[in-house]
Amino acid sequence: MEPLRCIAVFACTLALAPAWADSGNVSQLSGTLSVKKPDGTVRILSQKSEVRPGDTLQTERDSYAQVRFADGGQVTLKPNTTVRLDQFSFSQDKPQEDSFAIRLIKGGLRAVTGTLGRRNPQKVGVTTQTATVGIRGTTFSLDDCINDRGGDCSRLQPAVYVGVSDGEVVVRNEQGELSLGAGQFGHISRGEKPLFLSTDPGLQFAPPATFIQSLLSGRQVAGIGEKLECAISAR
């Protein structure tokens, strides 16, 4: 993928850190992350930028981004990844209103569920090109090797690959259902039922060392205080 080219006039604005109600924010970032809002506007995001339902996020080549949600859940995006946050609703004292739904359009992600996934797992789901993944309080990975045939995907069958580090996921499509527990892997091809894999497919997750260190320590990769976003407008 070509790097994002902003051949337009940039309007850069400073904003205060976002409120946490029914939203997430960019907690870690290495590289370039953009968002397309429901009204069609596009912004280049920074750490502390807010992410809300209806937003479509995209990382560029060699870019990694982590979004942390109000319930403590985290989604880390690999390079050349596009996801859309369809639903997110969380209130500590209103579990009946819980919802989390995200769609993996392209690329790969690693996710850790938060309070919402533990207390209402039936209201958490990830949609992919080939199936819906139901979450049962877990740490898991998803990689779309259908739309992106480069890198590690070039040696694998075109499919969506699922791996579970902790907990359990249930993968469903019209052809069938598959439960995967900690240490297990599966893949889902178009028009086929989900299948177990006997080994790790070997899809790399290799952020730069500074990104990994910041995740382990809880520090930001660069910059503190106010967030800086750039809105892209036509020339």
MDAnalysis code that builds the backbone (N, CA, C; Angstrom):
import MDAnalysis as mda
import numpy as np

u = mda.Universe.empty(705, n_residues=235, atom_resindex=np.repeat(np.arange(235), 3), trajectory=True)
u.add_TopologyAttr("name", ["N", "CA", "C"] * 235)
u.add_TopologyAttr("resid", np.arange(1, 236))
u.add_TopologyAttr("resname", ["MET", "GLU", "PRO", "LEU", "ARG", "CYS", "ILE", "ALA", "VAL", "PHE", "ALA", "CYS", "THR", "LEU", "ALA", "LEU", "ALA", "PRO", "ALA", "TRP", "ALA", "ASP", "SER", "GLY", "ASN", "VAL", "SER", "GLN", "LEU", "SER", "GLY", "THR", "LEU", "SER", "VAL", "LYS", "LYS", "PRO", "ASP", "GLY", "THR", "VAL", "ARG", "ILE", "LEU", "SER", "GLN", "LYS", "SER", "GLU", "VAL", "ARG", "PRO", "GLY", "ASP", "THR", "LEU", "GLN", "THR", "GLU", "ARG", "ASP", "SER", "TYR", "ALA", "GLN", "VAL", "ARG", "PHE", "ALA", "ASP", "GLY", "GLY", "GLN", "VAL", "THR", "LEU", "LYS", "PRO", "ASN", "THR", "THR", "VAL", "ARG", "LEU", "ASP", "GLN", "PHE", "SER", "PHE", "SER", "GLN", "ASP", "LYS", "PRO", "GLN", "GLU", "ASP", "SER", "PHE", "ALA", "ILE", "ARG", "LEU", "ILE", "LYS", "GLY", "GLY", "LEU", "ARG", "ALA", "VAL", "THR", "GLY", "THR", "LEU", "GLY", "ARG", "ARG", "ASN", "PRO", "GLN", "LYS", "VAL", "GLY", "VAL", "THR", "THR", "GLN", "THR", "ALA", "THR", "VAL", "GLY", "ILE", "ARG", "GLY", "THR", "THR", "PHE", "SER", "LEU", "ASP", "ASP", "CYS", "ILE", "ASN", "ASP", "ARG", "GLY", "GLY", "ASP", "CYS", "SER", "ARG", "LEU", "GLN", "PRO", "ALA", "VAL", "TYR", "VAL", "GLY", "VAL", "SER", "ASP", "GLY", "GLU", "VAL", "VAL", "VAL", "ARG", "ASN", "GLU", "GLN", "GLY", "GLU", "LEU", "SER", "LEU", "GLY", "ALA", "GLY", "GLN", "PHE", "GLY", "HIS", "ILE", "SER", "ARG", "GLY", "GLU", "LYS", "PRO", "LEU", "PHE", "LEU", "SER", "THR", "ASP", "PRO", "GLY", "LEU", "GLN", "PHE", "ALA", "PRO", "PRO", "ALA", "THR", "PHE", "ILE", "GLN", "SER", "LEU", "LEU", "SER", "GLY", "ARG", "GLN", "VAL", "ALA", "GLY", "ILE", "GLY", "GLU", "LYS", "LEU", "GLU", "CYS", "ALA", "ILE", "SER", "ALA", "ARG"])
u.atoms.positions = np.array([
    [0.842, -1.195, 0.000],
    [0.000, 0.000, 0.000],
    [0.879, 1.248, 0.000],
    [0.494, 2.250, -0.809],
    [1.241, 3.494, -0.824],
    [1.015, 4.236, 0.492],
    [2.019, 4.958, 0.997],
    [1.825, 5.765, 2.190],
    [0.718, 6.772, 1.966],
    [0.024, 7.148, 3.021],
    [-1.053, 8.117, 2.917],
    [-0.489, 9.455, 2.461],
    [-0.999, 9.979, 1.350],
    [-0.503, 11.235, 0.819],
    [-1.535, 12.329, 1.062],
    [-1.153, 13.307, 1.819],
    [-2.068, 14.397, 2.147],
    [-1.831, 15.550, 1.193],
    [-2.189, 15.373, -0.102],
    [-2.005, 16.440, -1.094],
    [-3.213, 17.349, -0.994],
    [-3.287, 18.038, 0.114],
    [-4.426, 18.882, 0.427],
    [-3.971, 19.903, 1.448],
    [-4.896, 20.751, 1.853],
    [-4.608, 21.740, 2.879],
    [-4.898, 21.112, 4.234],
    [-3.942, 21.159, 5.152],
    [-4.114, 20.581, 6.472],
    [-4.575, 21.658, 7.445],
    [-5.586, 21.329, 8.215],
    [-5.999, 22.196, 9.320],
    [-5.690, 21.446, 10.600],
    [-4.647, 21.834, 11.318],
    [-4.212, 21.132, 12.519],
    [-4.752, 21.842, 13.739],
    [-5.409, 21.079, 14.598],
    [-6.020, 21.679, 15.778],
    [-5.644, 20.914, 17.012],
    [-5.509, 21.626, 18.118],
    [-5.271, 21.014, 19.416],
    [-6.595, 20.841, 20.120],
    [-6.721, 19.712, 20.815],
    [-7.959, 19.464, 21.557],
    [-7.618, 18.802, 22.865],
    [-8.504, 18.944, 23.792],
    [-8.302, 18.327, 25.090],
    [-8.523, 16.828, 25.004],
    [-7.984, 16.093, 25.960],
    [-8.161, 14.639, 25.994],
    [-9.644, 14.310, 26.034],
    [-10.090, 13.230, 25.366],
    [-11.511, 12.938, 25.232],
    [-12.123, 12.381, 26.498],
    [-13.438, 12.564, 26.581],
    [-14.187, 11.880, 27.634],
    [-14.265, 10.406, 27.275],
    [-14.494, 9.560, 28.294],
    [-14.462, 8.124, 28.054],
    [-15.832, 7.529, 27.728],
    [-16.917, 8.311, 27.816],
    [-18.240, 7.735, 27.672],
    [-18.453, 7.169, 26.271],
    [-18.742, 5.864, 26.193],
    [-19.075, 5.205, 24.933],
    [-18.046, 5.481, 23.836],
    [-16.780, 5.483, 24.187],
    [-15.738, 5.769, 23.205],
    [-14.444, 5.096, 23.630],
    [-13.466, 5.151, 22.721],
    [-12.128, 4.708, 23.052],
    [-11.163, 5.820, 22.713],
    [-9.881, 5.603, 23.004],
    [-8.900, 6.559, 22.524],
    [-7.636, 5.841, 22.096],
    [-6.853, 6.526, 21.291],
    [-5.610, 5.956, 20.790],
    [-4.585, 6.008, 21.920],
    [-4.288, 4.857, 22.492],
    [-3.400, 4.820, 23.651],
    [-1.941, 4.667, 23.267],
    [-1.657, 4.031, 22.123],
    [-0.287, 3.871, 21.634],
    [-0.300, 3.999, 20.115],
    [0.757, 4.602, 19.569],
    [0.800, 4.792, 18.120],
    [2.243, 4.860, 17.642],
    [2.534, 4.081, 16.612],
    [3.823, 4.154, 15.933],
    [3.543, 4.205, 14.444],
    [3.740, 5.365, 13.807],
    [3.431, 5.508, 12.397],
    [2.209, 6.373, 12.173],
    [1.426, 6.024, 11.149],
    [0.286, 6.852, 10.735],
    [-1.021, 6.098, 10.884],
    [-1.973, 6.740, 11.547],
    [-3.316, 6.200, 11.742],
    [-4.313, 7.264, 11.300],
    [-5.237, 6.884, 10.421],
    [-6.273, 7.822, 9.981],
    [-7.644, 7.285, 10.338],
    [-8.616, 8.183, 10.359],
    [-9.994, 7.791, 10.623],
    [-10.900, 8.442, 9.584],
    [-11.832, 7.662, 9.073],
    [-12.900, 8.197, 8.238],
    [-14.158, 8.228, 9.077],
    [-14.704, 9.414, 9.271],
    [-15.882, 9.587, 10.104],
    [-17.147, 9.237, 9.315],
    [-18.256, 8.997, 10.009],
    [-19.500, 8.660, 9.303],
    [-19.932, 9.711, 8.290],
    [-19.531, 10.983, 8.488],
    [-19.918, 12.019, 7.530],
    [-18.971, 12.117, 6.342],
    [-17.971, 11.206, 6.291],
    [-17.060, 11.175, 5.161],
    [-15.774, 11.946, 5.362],
    [-15.658, 12.753, 6.396],
    [-14.426, 13.493, 6.645],
    [-13.328, 12.546, 7.118],
    [-12.085, 12.915, 6.820],
    [-10.926, 12.088, 7.158],
    [-9.977, 12.909, 8.024],
    [-9.446, 12.267, 9.072],
    [-8.493, 12.931, 9.955],
    [-7.304, 12.011, 10.187],
    [-6.143, 12.629, 10.369],
    [-4.961, 11.912, 10.815],
    [-4.952, 11.984, 12.328],
    [-4.897, 10.830, 12.987],
    [-5.015, 10.780, 14.442],
    [-3.655, 10.761, 15.122],
    [-3.672, 11.082, 16.403],
    [-2.480, 11.020, 17.237],
    [-2.853, 10.286, 18.521],
    [-1.883, 10.105, 19.384],
    [-2.184, 9.535, 20.696],
    [-3.178, 10.438, 21.415],
    [-4.100, 9.807, 22.136],
    [-5.187, 10.447, 22.872],
    [-6.360, 10.837, 21.989],
    [-6.265, 10.642, 20.667],
    [-7.412, 10.924, 19.807],
    [-8.576, 10.005, 20.165],
    [-9.763, 10.531, 20.053],
    [-10.968, 9.778, 20.391],
    [-11.431, 8.929, 19.207],
    [-11.978, 7.759, 19.519],
    [-12.548, 6.853, 18.525],
    [-13.974, 6.546, 18.945],
    [-14.922, 6.706, 18.024],
    [-16.332, 6.534, 18.363],
    [-17.018, 5.582, 17.379],
    [-18.183, 5.040, 17.763],
    [-18.930, 4.175, 16.849],
    [-19.180, 4.856, 15.502],
    [-19.016, 4.084, 14.428],
    [-19.152, 4.611, 13.074],
    [-17.832, 4.982, 12.442],
    [-16.760, 5.069, 13.252],
    [-15.441, 5.422, 12.731],
    [-14.797, 4.236, 12.009],
    [-14.141, 4.513, 10.893],
    [-13.341, 3.518, 10.184],
    [-11.874, 3.914, 10.326],
    [-11.086, 3.049, 10.951],
    [-9.682, 3.322, 11.230],
    [-8.791, 2.604, 10.226],
    [-7.697, 3.250, 9.847],
    [-6.762, 2.639, 8.907],
    [-5.328, 2.964, 9.302],
    [-4.505, 1.928, 9.428],
    [-3.073, 2.117, 9.638],
    [-2.362, 2.038, 8.295],
    [-1.266, 2.761, 8.187],
    [-0.466, 2.736, 6.973],
    [0.643, 1.684, 7.096],
    [1.440, 1.560, 6.048],
    [2.557, 0.626, 6.026],
    [3.508, 0.915, 7.193],
    [3.957, -0.134, 7.855],
    [4.892, -0.033, 8.986],
    [4.305, 0.712, 10.178],
    [2.990, 0.792, 10.274],
    [2.341, 1.505, 11.377],
    [1.574, 0.550, 12.288],
    [1.652, 0.808, 13.583],
    [0.903, 0.055, 14.588],
    [0.152, 1.049, 15.459],
    [-1.058, 0.663, 15.864],
    [-1.855, 1.540, 16.726],
    [-2.655, 0.697, 17.707],
    [-2.750, 1.174, 18.932],
    [-3.587, 0.508, 19.925],
    [-4.696, 1.460, 20.357],
    [-5.928, 0.953, 20.358],
    [-7.079, 1.705, 20.841],
    [-7.542, 1.063, 22.141],
    [-7.677, 1.874, 23.173],
    [-8.144, 1.394, 24.471],
    [-9.545, 1.934, 24.710],
    [-10.445, 1.047, 25.131],
    [-11.837, 1.416, 25.322],
    [-12.156, 1.658, 26.803],
    [-13.309, 2.274, 27.038],
    [-13.667, 2.704, 28.380],
    [-13.776, 1.558, 29.380],
    [-14.023, 0.342, 28.903],
    [-14.152, -0.796, 29.810],
    [-12.813, -1.492, 30.051],
    [-11.726, -0.956, 29.493],
    [-10.413, -1.565, 29.651],
    [-10.015, -2.473, 28.508],
    [-10.903, -2.725, 27.564],
    [-10.574, -3.543, 26.404],
    [-9.589, -2.828, 25.489],
    [-8.807, -3.605, 24.751],
    [-7.785, -3.039, 23.871],
    [-7.788, -3.753, 22.527],
    [-7.605, -2.989, 21.462],
    [-7.447, -3.545, 20.122],
    [-6.190, -2.928, 19.519],
    [-5.243, -3.774, 19.107],
    [-4.010, -3.306, 18.487],
    [-4.042, -3.650, 16.999],
    [-3.868, -2.645, 16.156],
    [-3.947, -2.810, 14.709],
    [-2.558, -2.985, 14.114],
    [-2.418, -3.960, 13.220],
    [-1.180, -4.186, 12.490],
    [-1.080, -3.210, 11.321],
    [0.056, -3.181, 10.623],
    [0.178, -2.325, 9.438],
    [-0.834, -2.701, 8.349],
    [-1.193, -1.705, 7.529],
    [-2.120, -1.910, 6.401],
    [-3.426, -2.556, 6.849],
    [-3.957, -2.082, 7.944],
    [-5.189, -2.657, 8.507],
    [-6.303, -1.620, 8.476],
    [-7.514, -2.094, 8.146],
    [-8.706, -1.251, 8.183],
    [-9.772, -1.936, 9.025],
    [-10.313, -1.223, 9.999],
    [-11.401, -1.747, 10.823],
    [-12.469, -0.667, 10.979],
    [-13.697, -1.109, 11.203],
    [-14.780, -0.165, 11.482],
    [-15.395, -0.504, 12.836],
    [-15.493, 0.486, 13.706],
    [-16.153, 0.301, 14.994],
    [-17.646, 0.529, 14.792],
    [-18.418, -0.538, 14.773],
    [-19.853, -0.429, 14.521],
    [-20.630, -0.059, 15.773],
    [-20.259, -0.655, 16.906],
    [-20.974, -0.385, 18.156],
    [-19.999, -0.374, 19.321],
    [-20.226, 0.536, 20.254],
    [-19.573, 0.446, 21.550],
    [-20.403, 1.219, 22.553],
    [-20.859, 0.529, 23.571],
    [-21.633, 1.153, 24.641],
    [-21.251, 0.486, 25.945],
    [-20.831, 1.287, 26.920],
    [-20.423, 0.739, 28.210],
    [-20.671, 1.761, 29.306],
    [-21.335, 1.282, 30.365],
    [-21.509, 2.059, 31.580],
    [-21.359, 1.099, 32.743],
    [-20.524, 1.457, 33.700],
    [-20.214, 0.548, 34.799],
    [-21.450, 0.032, 35.513],
    [-22.463, 0.882, 35.642],
    [-23.661, 0.491, 36.404],
    [-24.857, 0.154, 35.515],
    [-24.646, 0.007, 34.183],
    [-25.743, -0.335, 33.276],
    [-25.328, -1.464, 32.335],
    [-25.085, -2.659, 32.866],
    [-24.651, -3.766, 32.012],
    [-25.652, -4.139, 30.936],
    [-26.915, -3.812, 31.141],
    [-27.933, -4.142, 30.141],
    [-27.744, -3.357, 28.853],
    [-26.953, -2.296, 28.888],
    [-26.722, -1.479, 27.705],
    [-25.391, -1.802, 27.010],
    [-24.696, -2.808, 27.490],
    [-23.414, -3.187, 26.908],
    [-23.533, -3.557, 25.430],
    [-22.549, -3.130, 24.636],
    [-22.434, -3.624, 23.259],
    [-21.049, -3.280, 22.719],
    [-20.493, -4.206, 21.941],
    [-19.224, -3.962, 21.256],
    [-19.231, -4.781, 19.973],
    [-19.115, -4.087, 18.844],
    [-19.071, -4.767, 17.554],
    [-18.078, -4.037, 16.667],
    [-17.130, -4.786, 16.132],
    [-16.112, -4.215, 15.254],
    [-15.983, -5.100, 14.021],
    [-15.669, -4.489, 12.888],
    [-15.517, -5.249, 11.641],
    [-14.082, -5.126, 11.150],
    [-13.439, -6.269, 10.927],
    [-12.119, -6.307, 10.312],
    [-12.317, -6.319, 8.803],
    [-11.962, -5.219, 8.151],
    [-12.138, -5.082, 6.708],
    [-10.910, -5.574, 5.959],
    [-9.743, -5.298, 6.530],
    [-8.489, -5.687, 5.898],
    [-7.385, -5.692, 6.938],
    [-6.410, -6.590, 6.787],
    [-5.249, -6.584, 7.664],
    [-5.396, -7.498, 8.863],
    [-4.856, -7.076, 9.999],
    [-4.881, -7.935, 11.177],
    [-4.927, -7.148, 12.460],
    [-5.381, -7.798, 13.523],
    [-5.480, -7.147, 14.822],
    [-5.232, -8.144, 15.941],
    [-4.887, -7.605, 17.085],
    [-4.780, -8.364, 18.326],
    [-5.678, -7.680, 19.340],
    [-6.481, -8.429, 20.093],
    [-7.450, -7.818, 20.992],
    [-7.444, -8.478, 22.359],
    [-7.706, -7.665, 23.367],
    [-7.898, -8.125, 24.746],
    [-9.226, -7.546, 25.220],
    [-10.151, -8.388, 25.608],
    [-11.450, -7.891, 26.037],
    [-11.361, -7.306, 27.441],
    [-12.267, -6.368, 27.723],
    [-12.311, -5.720, 29.022],
    [-13.494, -6.188, 29.847],
    [-13.992, -5.288, 30.690],
    [-15.110, -5.621, 31.583],
    [-16.326, -6.079, 30.797],
    [-16.622, -5.425, 29.698],
    [-17.797, -5.753, 28.896],
    [-17.745, -7.207, 28.427],
    [-16.578, -7.632, 27.954],
    [-16.442, -9.000, 27.467],
    [-16.545, -10.042, 28.559],
    [-16.196, -9.669, 29.784],
    [-16.273, -10.620, 30.901],
    [-17.692, -10.743, 31.443],
    [-18.406, -9.617, 31.523],
    [-19.726, -9.680, 32.141],
    [-20.841, -9.922, 31.119],
    [-20.634, -9.573, 29.850],
    [-21.646, -9.759, 28.812],
    [-21.016, -10.251, 27.518],
    [-20.368, -11.421, 27.532],
    [-19.664, -11.881, 26.325],
    [-20.573, -12.049, 25.118],
    [-21.841, -12.317, 25.342],
    [-22.764, -12.499, 24.219],
    [-23.009, -11.200, 23.466],
    [-22.594, -10.065, 24.039],
    [-22.785, -8.773, 23.381],
    [-21.507, -8.240, 22.756],
    [-20.502, -9.106, 22.630],
    [-19.231, -8.727, 22.021],
    [-19.023, -9.563, 20.762],
    [-18.671, -8.918, 19.651],
    [-18.455, -9.672, 18.430],
    [-17.560, -8.949, 17.455],
    [-16.861, -9.732, 16.633],
    [-16.027, -9.195, 15.561],
    [-16.476, -9.846, 14.260],
    [-16.747, -9.038, 13.254],
    [-17.151, -9.539, 11.946],
    [-15.953, -9.488, 11.010],
    [-15.773, -10.557, 10.226],
    [-14.687, -10.620, 9.248],
    [-15.279, -10.884, 7.862],
    [-14.401, -11.090, 6.874],
    [-14.846, -11.387, 5.516],
    [-15.606, -12.704, 5.427],
    [-15.343, -13.626, 6.343],
    [-15.872, -14.977, 6.180],
    [-16.707, -15.484, 7.349],
    [-16.721, -14.762, 8.477],
    [-17.427, -15.286, 9.651],
    [-17.586, -14.200, 10.702],
    [-18.379, -14.527, 11.714],
    [-18.510, -13.690, 12.902],
    [-17.837, -14.405, 14.063],
    [-17.040, -13.657, 14.824],
    [-16.317, -14.233, 15.953],
    [-16.955, -13.754, 17.241],
    [-17.491, -14.689, 18.019],
    [-18.056, -14.376, 19.325],
    [-16.983, -14.539, 20.393],
    [-16.945, -13.626, 21.348],
    [-15.869, -13.568, 22.324],
    [-16.380, -14.000, 23.697],
    [-15.580, -14.797, 24.376],
    [-15.927, -15.229, 25.731],
    [-14.791, -14.875, 26.687],
    [-14.569, -13.572, 26.876],
    [-13.566, -13.100, 27.816],
    [-12.180, -13.598, 27.473],
    [-11.491, -12.948, 26.550],
    [-10.326, -13.590, 25.957],
    [-9.304, -12.614, 25.388],
    [-8.160, -13.184, 25.019],
    [-7.131, -12.510, 24.236],
    [-6.982, -13.292, 22.935],
    [-7.107, -12.615, 21.790],
    [-7.139, -13.341, 20.526],
    [-6.565, -12.490, 19.404],
    [-6.322, -13.133, 18.257],
    [-5.822, -12.441, 17.068],
    [-6.667, -12.811, 15.860],
    [-6.752, -11.878, 14.914],
    [-7.436, -12.104, 13.644],
    [-6.577, -11.536, 12.528],
    [-6.418, -12.304, 11.452],
    [-5.661, -11.840, 10.297],
    [-6.412, -12.194, 9.023],
    [-6.675, -11.177, 8.205],
    [-7.376, -11.364, 6.937],
    [-6.353, -11.587, 5.830],
    [-6.236, -12.824, 5.372],
    [-5.335, -13.153, 4.262],
    [-6.116, -13.368, 2.972],
    [-7.289, -12.728, 2.902],
    [-8.090, -12.766, 1.674],
    [-7.848, -11.498, 0.869],
    [-8.014, -10.340, 1.498],
    [-7.821, -9.064, 0.811],
    [-6.357, -8.661, 0.705],
    [-5.531, -9.188, 1.596],
    [-4.108, -8.851, 1.581],
    [-3.308, -10.131, 1.394],
    [-2.646, -10.271, 0.234],
    [-1.893, -11.484, -0.063],
    [-0.386, -11.259, 0.030],
    [0.021, -10.161, 0.646],
    [1.440, -9.879, 0.802],
    [1.985, -10.439, 2.102],
    [3.302, -10.308, 2.287],
    [3.940, -10.720, 3.534],
    [3.693, -12.175, 3.867],
    [3.417, -12.445, 5.138],
    [3.178, -13.817, 5.593],
    [1.985, -14.462, 4.893],
    [1.010, -13.655, 4.494],
    [-0.198, -14.203, 3.860],
    [0.099, -14.864, 2.511],
    [1.197, -14.478, 1.870],
    [1.505, -14.989, 0.534],
    [1.735, -16.497, 0.515],
    [2.127, -17.072, 1.650],
    [2.400, -18.511, 1.704],
    [1.225, -19.307, 2.294],
    [0.131, -18.613, 2.617],
    [-1.013, -19.266, 3.248],
    [-2.219, -19.291, 2.311],
    [-3.103, -20.233, 2.554],
    [-4.370, -20.288, 1.835],
    [-5.161, -19.010, 2.103],
    [-5.818, -18.431, 1.074],
    [-6.653, -17.257, 1.316],
    [-7.770, -17.582, 2.314],
    [-7.731, -16.945, 3.457],
    [-8.687, -17.212, 4.527],
    [-8.496, -16.172, 5.620],
    [-9.406, -16.155, 6.572],
    [-9.230, -15.385, 7.799],
    [-8.705, -16.344, 8.864],
    [-7.615, -15.950, 9.531],
    [-6.960, -16.808, 10.512],
    [-7.220, -16.281, 11.917],
    [-7.533, -17.206, 12.817],
    [-7.872, -16.868, 14.197],
    [-6.925, -17.600, 15.133],
    [-6.417, -16.898, 16.142],
    [-5.603, -17.522, 17.171],
    [-6.045, -17.051, 18.538],
    [-6.038, -17.936, 19.522],
    [-6.498, -17.598, 20.873],
    [-5.355, -17.784, 21.859],
    [-5.069, -16.741, 22.627],
    [-4.036, -16.820, 23.659],
    [-4.620, -17.130, 25.025],
    [-5.847, -16.655, 25.263],
    [-6.484, -16.867, 26.561],
    [-7.990, -16.831, 26.377],
    [-8.700, -17.663, 27.116],
    [-10.150, -17.681, 27.012],
    [-10.638, -18.526, 25.851],
    [-11.704, -18.079, 25.194],
    [-12.327, -18.863, 24.130],
    [-13.025, -17.945, 23.148],
    [-13.016, -18.319, 21.873],
    [-13.827, -17.649, 20.867],
    [-14.668, -18.698, 20.150],
    [-15.790, -18.246, 19.597],
    [-16.658, -19.110, 18.795],
    [-16.803, -18.470, 17.424],
    [-16.376, -19.180, 16.392],
    [-16.396, -18.677, 15.023],
    [-17.598, -19.282, 14.304],
    [-18.430, -18.417, 13.703],
    [-19.656, -18.892, 13.054],
    [-19.790, -18.302, 11.656],
    [-20.271, -19.135, 10.744],
    [-20.763, -18.653, 9.455],
    [-21.892, -19.573, 9.012],
    [-22.370, -19.391, 7.796],
    [-23.516, -20.190, 7.336],
    [-23.172, -21.665, 7.206],
    [-21.897, -21.984, 7.106],
    [-21.483, -23.375, 6.903],
    [-21.241, -24.139, 8.215],
    [-21.100, -23.418, 9.331],
    [-20.867, -24.134, 10.583],
    [-20.321, -23.251, 11.679],
    [-19.886, -23.907, 12.761],
    [-19.415, -23.216, 13.959],
    [-18.198, -23.947, 14.519],
    [-17.272, -23.182, 15.088],
    [-16.057, -23.757, 15.642],
    [-15.673, -23.014, 16.909],
    [-15.417, -23.751, 17.993],
    [-14.929, -23.164, 19.241],
    [-13.425, -23.345, 19.320],
    [-12.727, -22.281, 19.692],
    [-11.276, -22.318, 19.830],
    [-10.895, -21.832, 21.220],
    [-10.050, -22.605, 21.912],
    [-9.578, -22.241, 23.232],
    [-8.139, -21.781, 23.208],
    [-7.601, -21.506, 24.394],
    [-6.237, -20.993, 24.515],
    [-5.238, -21.926, 23.833],
    [-4.369, -21.340, 23.003],
    [-3.347, -22.103, 22.306],
    [-3.809, -22.737, 21.014],
    [-5.056, -22.485, 20.612],
    [-5.581, -23.093, 19.389],
    [-5.709, -22.064, 18.270],
    [-5.698, -22.575, 17.033],
    [-5.771, -21.741, 15.840],
    [-6.801, -22.320, 14.877],
    [-7.388, -21.447, 14.077],
    [-8.331, -21.887, 13.070],
    [-8.294, -20.980, 11.860],
    [-8.953, -21.407, 10.780],
    [-9.065, -20.542, 9.615],
    [-10.417, -20.746, 8.956],
    [-10.877, -19.681, 8.277],
    [-12.191, -19.693, 7.644],
    [-12.037, -19.173, 6.224],
    [-12.234, -20.056, 5.257],
    [-12.190, -19.666, 3.846],
    [-13.590, -19.292, 3.378],
    [-13.680, -18.561, 2.287],
    [-14.986, -18.187, 1.749],
    [-15.792, -19.435, 1.397],
    [-17.041, -19.459, 1.857],
    [-17.939, -20.536, 1.504],
    [-17.643, -21.863, 2.160],
    [-16.744, -21.887, 3.160],
    [-16.404, -23.131, 3.846],
    [-16.601, -22.977, 5.350],
    [-16.864, -24.085, 6.023],
    [-17.034, -24.018, 7.468],
    [-15.691, -23.757, 8.150],
    [-15.709, -23.145, 9.336],
    [-14.462, -22.897, 10.064],
    [-13.754, -24.205, 10.400],
    [-12.424, -24.209, 10.298],
    [-11.640, -25.422, 10.516],
    [-10.496, -25.168, 11.488],
    [-10.147, -26.200, 12.270],
    [-8.973, -26.153, 13.135],
    [-7.703, -26.159, 12.298],
    [-6.660, -25.533, 12.834],
    [-5.315, -25.667, 12.306],
    [-4.484, -26.425, 13.333],
    [-3.667, -27.350, 12.866],
    [-2.875, -28.152, 13.796],
    [-1.669, -27.392, 14.343],
    [-1.262, -26.301, 13.644],
    [-0.102, -25.526, 14.075],
    [-0.369, -24.031, 13.929],
    [0.466, -23.248, 14.570],
    [0.427, -21.798, 14.441],
    [0.734, -21.423, 12.990],
    [-0.113, -20.644, 12.314],
    [0.151, -20.291, 10.917],
    [1.346, -19.355, 10.743],
    [1.855, -18.790, 11.826],
    [3.070, -17.995, 11.753],
    [2.898, -16.590, 11.214],
    [1.757, -15.982, 11.475],
    [1.525, -14.607, 11.044],
    [2.177, -13.661, 12.047],
    [3.166, -12.928, 11.583],
    [3.986, -12.122, 12.487],
    [3.229, -10.944, 13.078],
    [3.574, -10.656, 14.311],
    [3.119, -9.435, 14.980],
    [4.380, -8.821, 15.566],
    [4.979, -7.881, 14.834],
    [6.316, -7.406, 15.186],
    [6.391, -5.885, 15.199],
    [5.743, -5.230, 16.179],
    [5.862, -3.777, 16.305],
    [7.290, -3.388, 16.657],
    [7.663, -2.127, 16.437],
    [8.992, -1.688, 16.841],
    [9.188, -1.824, 18.342],
    [10.438, -1.930, 18.766],
    [10.755, -2.158, 20.176],
    [10.158, -1.088, 21.077],
    [10.145, 0.168, 20.612],
    [9.600, 1.237, 21.447],
    [8.108, 1.050, 21.697],
    [7.410, 0.503, 20.709],
    [5.974, 0.252, 20.863],
    [5.745, -0.840, 21.894],
    [6.494, -1.932, 21.795],
    [6.376, -3.035, 22.747],
    [6.713, -2.567, 24.157],
    [7.787, -1.800, 24.296],
    [8.192, -1.325, 25.615],
    [7.131, -0.435, 26.231],
    [6.504, 0.393, 25.412],
    [5.463, 1.276, 25.931],
    [4.234, 0.501, 26.368],
    [3.903, -0.592, 25.653],
    [2.771, -1.420, 26.052],
    [3.041, -2.081, 27.396],
    [4.264, -2.566, 27.589],
    [4.621, -3.251, 28.828],
    [4.660, -2.297, 30.016],
    [5.090, -1.064, 29.760],
    [5.256, -0.108, 30.851],
    [4.049, 0.787, 31.061],
    [3.175, 0.830, 30.041],
    [2.025, 1.728, 30.124],
    [2.342, 3.143, 29.690],
    [3.576, 3.397, 29.224],
    [3.958, 4.730, 28.767],
    [3.522, 4.942, 27.327],
    [3.410, 6.199, 26.941],
    [3.140, 6.525, 25.554],
    [4.437, 6.530, 24.771],
    [4.332, 6.219, 23.488],
    [5.517, 6.162, 22.647],
    [6.158, 7.531, 22.506],
    [5.367, 8.531, 22.306],
    [5.922, 9.872, 22.140],
    [4.875, 10.900, 22.501],
    [5.288, 11.900, 23.256],
    [4.415, 13.022, 23.530],
    [3.449, 12.786, 24.655],
    [3.156, 13.823, 25.391],
    [2.174, 13.774, 26.457],
    [1.351, 15.047, 26.371],
    [0.289, 15.096, 27.152],
    [-0.526, 16.299, 27.202],
    [-1.605, 16.275, 26.147],
    [-1.792, 17.413, 25.455],
    [-2.882, 17.537, 24.504],
    [-2.612, 16.714, 23.249],
    [-3.700, 16.289, 22.604],
    [-3.570, 15.530, 21.363],
    [-3.480, 16.494, 20.180],
    [-2.878, 16.038, 19.096],
    [-2.763, 16.818, 17.875],
    [-3.358, 16.016, 16.739],
    [-4.403, 16.555, 16.098],
    [-5.034, 15.892, 14.965],
    [-4.966, 16.813, 13.751],
    [-4.927, 16.183, 12.582],
    [-4.929, 16.938, 11.319],
    [-6.132, 16.526, 10.489],
    [-6.972, 17.503, 10.158],
    [-8.108, 17.243, 9.280],
    [-7.673, 17.477, 7.842],
    [-8.090, 16.592, 6.942],
    [-7.725, 16.706, 5.531],
    [-8.891, 17.297, 4.773],
    [-8.639, 18.380, 4.049],
    [-9.699, 19.005, 3.248],
    [-9.203, 19.158, 1.814],
    [-10.129, 19.215, 0.887],
    [-9.776, 19.324, -0.531],
    [-9.119, 20.673, -0.813],
    [-8.204, 20.662, -1.778],
    [-7.530, 21.913, -2.163],
    [-8.499, 22.842, -2.864],
])
